[in-house]
Amino acid sequence: MKKFKPVVQLLARSVMKSSADESFLLIEYSSLDLGMTKLIIPTNLLDKPREFFSLLISKGFPANVDKNVRKQIIDELCEHCGNTFILTQKPGFIGDSYVSPCGKIWGSDDKYGPIIQPEYQNSLPLVSKRGSLQHWQDNLAVYATYSSRLMLGLCSAFSAFLLKDTAIESGGFHVFGMSSVGKSTVLLFSASVYGSPEYVNTMKFTDKAGQELAQAHNDALLCLDELKLADSNPKKAAEKTQGVTYVLASGRGTRYSKNYEKQKGSDEWRVIFLSAGERSLKQH
């Protein structure tokens, strides 16, 4: 039986733009099942070896590594690294690069970035590849030529990528009508551009979660189905729907004090949204 050799190596360090930024490291380690795997960790975790190796072991690193090897790994990770990467709080355009919610990067000469900060990755939408472009064009996109609503959805999905270069503000469209007339179908059809039906969200979220959702869909399409789920109370549901619509179009979340925003950053986004419900937004 071939002996497993534990490997942990430093690939790059994050670029700090201000004293309020936290420093991160991009490392690569040997997983028992997944082979060489990349992971972003806070730099100060190296000062807590027990927590560091506990994290690695939970992600597939072998647990039976002796103390001397562990110390050597920590020492090597503490050495200076000339490679750097940019951390971002959201997907979308970072300079001339586009960061997909799934982590794929287009147009970047940076070997290791930009990368979305770990603490923001849990709220990202599910983006995946399903089949080929030709198959999607022949078996799904073609139906947009027979329906103005499907064409609206398709154009909305692609126009979201153009907001930055055209300097057009965020905005969206609401599809409404009686039950079972195809409203959700429009959203699912539009979401097919991003690969998965699970890309569609409902209105069942808090105000703060709504802002996080918008930021997670930066430079992309945001689909919101079932506006009636906004609240069980019709009056409160109406108020929430109107508020969410305004906030999404404004491109910015709740403003905090300057000191808080300097430390934590404020929620900002560029987004095209599609919503669906049985009532018009005016009726809400």
Solvent accessible surface area in square Angstrom, and as a share of the most:
residue,aa,sasa,rsa
1,M,244,1.09
2,K,189,0.80
3,K,182,0.77
4,F,78,0.32
5,K,157,0.66
6,P,37,0.24
7,V,47,0.27
8,V,8,0.05
9,Q,77,0.34
10,L,37,0.18
11,L,20,0.10
12,A,0,0.00
13,R,88,0.32
14,S,4,0.02
15,V,62,0.36
16,M,97,0.43
17,K,152,0.64
18,S,51,0.33
19,S,113,0.73
20,A,38,0.29
21,D,57,0.29
22,E,89,0.40
23,S,33,0.21
24,F,10,0.04
25,L,11,0.05
26,L,7,0.03
27,I,0,0.00
28,E,28,0.12
29,Y,4,0.02
30,S,8,0.05
31,S,3,0.02
32,L,101,0.50
33,D,132,0.68
34,L,133,0.66
35,G,37,0.35
36,M,89,0.40
37,T,33,0.19
38,K,113,0.48
39,L,28,0.14
40,I,22,0.11
41,I,0,0.00
42,P,41,0.26
43,T,46,0.27
44,N,90,0.46
45,L,22,0.11
46,L,15,0.07
47,D,120,0.62
48,K,95,0.40
49,P,67,0.42
50,R,208,0.76
51,E,96,0.43
52,F,0,0.00
53,F,4,0.02
54,S,67,0.43
55,L,56,0.28
56,L,0,0.00
57,I,60,0.30
58,S,88,0.57
59,K,89,0.38
60,G,22,0.21
61,F,4,0.02
62,P,8,0.05
63,A,62,0.48
64,N,139,0.71
65,V,13,0.07
66,D,85,0.44
67,K,175,0.74
68,N,123,0.63
69,V,51,0.29
70,R,63,0.23
71,K,131,0.56
72,Q,106,0.47
73,I,11,0.05
74,I,18,0.09
75,D,70,0.36
76,E,78,0.35
77,L,3,0.02
78,C,82,0.49
79,E,113,0.51
80,H,155,0.69
81,C,17,0.10
82,G,62,0.60
83,N,76,0.39
84,T,45,0.26
85,F,1,0.00
86,I,57,0.29
87,L,31,0.15
88,T,12,0.07
89,Q,54,0.24
90,K,45,0.19
91,P,1,0.01
92,G,0,0.00
93,F,48,0.20
94,I,41,0.21
95,G,53,0.51
96,D,130,0.67
97,S,11,0.07
98,Y,23,0.09
99,V,1,0.01
100,S,5,0.03
101,P,14,0.09
102,C,76,0.46
103,G,45,0.43
104,K,110,0.46
105,I,54,0.28
106,W,123,0.43
107,G,65,0.63
108,S,35,0.23
109,D,156,0.81
110,D,53,0.27
111,K,167,0.71
112,Y,31,0.12
113,G,0,0.00
114,P,5,0.03
115,I,33,0.17
116,I,7,0.04
117,Q,31,0.14
118,P,45,0.28
119,E,110,0.49
120,Y,55,0.21
121,Q,77,0.34
122,N,147,0.75
123,S,49,0.31
124,L,35,0.17
125,P,17,0.11
126,L,86,0.43
127,V,29,0.17
128,S,45,0.29
129,K,178,0.75
130,R,151,0.55
131,G,53,0.51
132,S,59,0.38
133,L,120,0.60
134,Q,109,0.49
135,H,111,0.50
136,W,44,0.15
137,Q,74,0.33
138,D,83,0.43
139,N,79,0.40
140,L,62,0.31
141,A,14,0.11
142,V,60,0.34
143,Y,119,0.45
144,A,3,0.03
145,T,96,0.56
146,Y,174,0.66
147,S,35,0.23
148,S,79,0.51
149,R,141,0.51
150,L,27,0.14
151,M,76,0.34
152,L,54,0.27
153,G,0,0.00
154,L,21,0.10
155,C,72,0.43
156,S,3,0.02
157,A,0,0.00
158,F,94,0.39
159,S,39,0.25
160,A,0,0.00
161,F,58,0.24
162,L,103,0.51
163,L,5,0.02
164,K,71,0.30
165,D,112,0.58
166,T,68,0.40
167,A,90,0.70
168,I,105,0.53
169,E,145,0.65
170,S,16,0.10
171,G,20,0.19
172,G,30,0.29
173,F,98,0.41
174,H,34,0.15
175,V,18,0.10
176,F,112,0.47
177,G,20,0.19
178,M,155,0.69
179,S,71,0.46
180,S,114,0.74
181,V,93,0.54
182,G,31,0.30
183,K,22,0.09
184,S,44,0.28
185,T,76,0.44
186,V,7,0.04
187,L,0,0.00
188,L,84,0.42
189,F,12,0.05
190,S,0,0.00
191,A,0,0.00
192,S,26,0.17
193,V,37,0.22
194,Y,14,0.05
195,G,13,0.12
196,S,1,0.01
197,P,71,0.45
198,E,122,0.55
199,Y,1,0.00
200,V,30,0.17
201,N,35,0.18
202,T,59,0.35
203,M,2,0.01
204,K,156,0.66
205,F,33,0.14
206,T,92,0.53
207,D,99,0.51
208,K,87,0.37
209,A,36,0.28
210,G,10,0.09
211,Q,16,0.07
212,E,74,0.33
213,L,29,0.15
214,A,0,0.00
215,Q,8,0.03
216,A,4,0.03
217,H,1,0.00
218,N,4,0.02
219,D,0,0.00
220,A,1,0.01
221,L,0,0.00
222,L,1,0.01
223,C,0,0.00
224,L,3,0.02
225,D,18,0.09
226,E,62,0.28
227,L,4,0.02
228,K,126,0.53
229,L,75,0.37
230,A,9,0.07
231,D,52,0.27
232,S,120,0.77
233,N,65,0.33
234,P,92,0.58
235,K,149,0.63
236,K,117,0.50
237,A,7,0.06
238,A,17,0.13
239,E,100,0.45
240,K,40,0.17
241,T,2,0.01
242,Q,95,0.42
243,G,34,0.33
244,V,18,0.11
245,T,38,0.22
246,Y,160,0.61
247,V,43,0.25
248,L,6,0.03
249,A,40,0.31
250,S,61,0.39
251,G,13,0.12
252,R,56,0.21
253,G,10,0.09
254,T,70,0.41
255,R,171,0.62
256,Y,87,0.33
257,S,71,0.46
258,K,179,0.76
259,N,110,0.56
260,Y,96,0.37
261,E,39,0.17
262,K,143,0.61
263,Q,121,0.54
264,K,117,0.50
265,G,29,0.28
266,S,23,0.15
267,D,18,0.10
268,E,68,0.31
269,W,11,0.04
270,R,75,0.27
271,V,0,0.00
272,I,18,0.09
273,F,9,0.04
274,L,0,0.00
275,S,5,0.03
276,A,0,0.00
277,G,7,0.06
278,E,91,0.41
279,R,119,0.43
280,S,18,0.12
281,L,52,0.26
282,K,193,0.82
283,Q,120,0.53
284,H,19,0.09
